Amino acid sequence: MEQVEVDVLFVGAGPASLAGAYHLAGLLKKNNLSNISVAVIEKSKEPGDHILSGAVMDPCGLKELIPDFIERDAPLDSPVRQDRMMFLTSGSNFTLPFVPPSLNNHGNYIVSLDRLCVWLAGEAEKSGVDIFFQTPGAELIYEGNRVAGVKTASAGLNKSGAKKSNYQPGYEIRAKITILGEGAFGSLTQSLIQKLDLMKGKNPQTFSAGVKEIWEVPAENHKEGSVIHTLGWPLSSDTFGGGWIYHMRNNLVSIGFVVGLDYKNPDLDLQEELQKYKTHPMISKMLDGGKLLAYGAKAIAEGGYFSMPRLYGDGFMLIGESGGFLNSARLKGIHLAVKSGMLAAETAFEALRKNDFSSVSLSGYENKFKSGWAFRELWKVRNFHQGFKHGLWAGMANYALQWLTGGRGLFARYPSSPDWPSLAKGVRPLEKTRGLTPLGIPKMSDLYLSGVYHEEDQPSHIVITEPDICSNQCMHEYGNPCRNFCPAGVFEIVDNQLKLSPSNCIHCKTCAIKDPYNIVLWKVPEGGGGPRYKMM
């Protein structure tokens, strides 16, 4: 197998990796070490294609990375001008008399994260970083328990795995330090966590899934800089989640819905919840006369500080959501991703100068994290998501108590459980909203707006490890909930058999997290496949 050697390899071109690579390149240039190579690999075709977030960004991380980011025309959409927190019933809405402290967005910006990553990729390349797109990392290279780089996926295989005329074999990228910034539930990160038991002594990581649309609305319905978060309808009080409405520039609105993947109802459909949400009188009035422009979905690592894996080991570090850097109480992770990338870059720089890439050397990364503001922020919300285990009202009470006690709450460490066993057996009918309103978008129509594309004739990157369970046990016990929790229509039951359409996949990873038997394996597809997010 062909080999390429670099000094430091970042996996995934999200905000964590791009910030880390940029920062490391700057440190090397400042110290006249231009002979050291820094590379980023990314599975998408172009910068930002696989990047999605709400998103309201705290600029503190970006200010540290690039102090003159505004002068350099960073693509900030709109400063936040108004915050509201609302509780919805099916026909009414109530504005809370105060905004929870964690959702005070004064000084923050509404952004399209894919556009921000396009800009960060350009800044990183100008600083000397090599970024290789359409280069998915298929597996890690190990020397004992030391990570020594990444093997890339081959291209040009047909569905049965035979070589086609355009076959291109994968190759090895050998690195002194491999830094994983794959986002939530990255496939390389998950394999590394299992192999080296990086979650030992930790709470299981827990996730939410978010679905999002971008609308262009009439000018009279638009209020640039307005940020609204909602609780309540259409979710029942035992299900964690809520909605957002962010008014961007040019009459654009980011509207989305998040559901905690520890939900119990096997008939809950993530994309349908968003469609139902839009039928609320307040929201439908705002969208009336508007045009839907874009759609997407992603998983969100919400477990908090106690669910963060060990962040380092021989030859590797974990950054961004791969390392659990997300503040679910604030609904923010971009600033933490940027900071984690910077801390990893500083640790890598020190290791390169010492020529020591051992676990002991790279443990400096966690030491830096625990002595800085990122740790202090996450420590204050360390029990947030776990506090909602018994529903909305218990969660709100826990949140108030945690805020008063600096994040502790009733217990020093609230327990948590994996998401996949949480479904209750049995099938309950769920009201469908398709066709009830012009705002209700069928799943496949929404999917079209994600720009998703995969080469059809390639091995499926979604593998059911025990397929007999799907058509027998799962059908009778849960009613095949994969049809509902996938926001892209990948899973379908035809003649009592599961049919996969992996070419629909928008890489949110919800299937691998939520399947009630834990038998869905998500692997990287051929390079360049997946969504083509714009404005997301």
Secondary structure, 3 states (H helix, E strand, C coil): CCEEEEEEEEECCCHHHHHHHHHHHHHHHHCCCCCCCEEEECCCCCCCCCCCCCCEECCHHHHHHCCCCCCCCCCEEEECCEEEEEEECCCCEEECCCCCHHHCCCCCEEECHHHHHHHHHHHHHHCCCEEECCCCEEEEEEECCEEEEEEECCEEECCCCCEEEEEECCCEEEEEEEEECCCCCCHHHHHHHHHHCCCCCCCCCCEEEEEEEEEECCHHHCCCCEEEEEEECCCCCCCCEEEEEEECCCCEEEEEEEEECCCCCCCCCHHHHHHHHCCCHHHHHHHCCCEEEEEEEEEEECCCHHHCCCCEECCEEECHHHHCCCECCCCECHHHHHHHHHHHHHHHHHHHHHCCCCHHHHCHHHHHHHCCHHHHHHHCCCCCHHHHCCCHHHHHHHHHHHHHCCCCCCCCCCCCCCCHHHCCCCCCCCCCCCCCCCCCCCHHHHHHCCCCECCCCCCCCEEECCHHHHHHHHHHHCCCCHHHHCCCCCEEEECCEEEECHHHCCCCCHHHHHCCCCCEEECCCCCCCECCCCCC
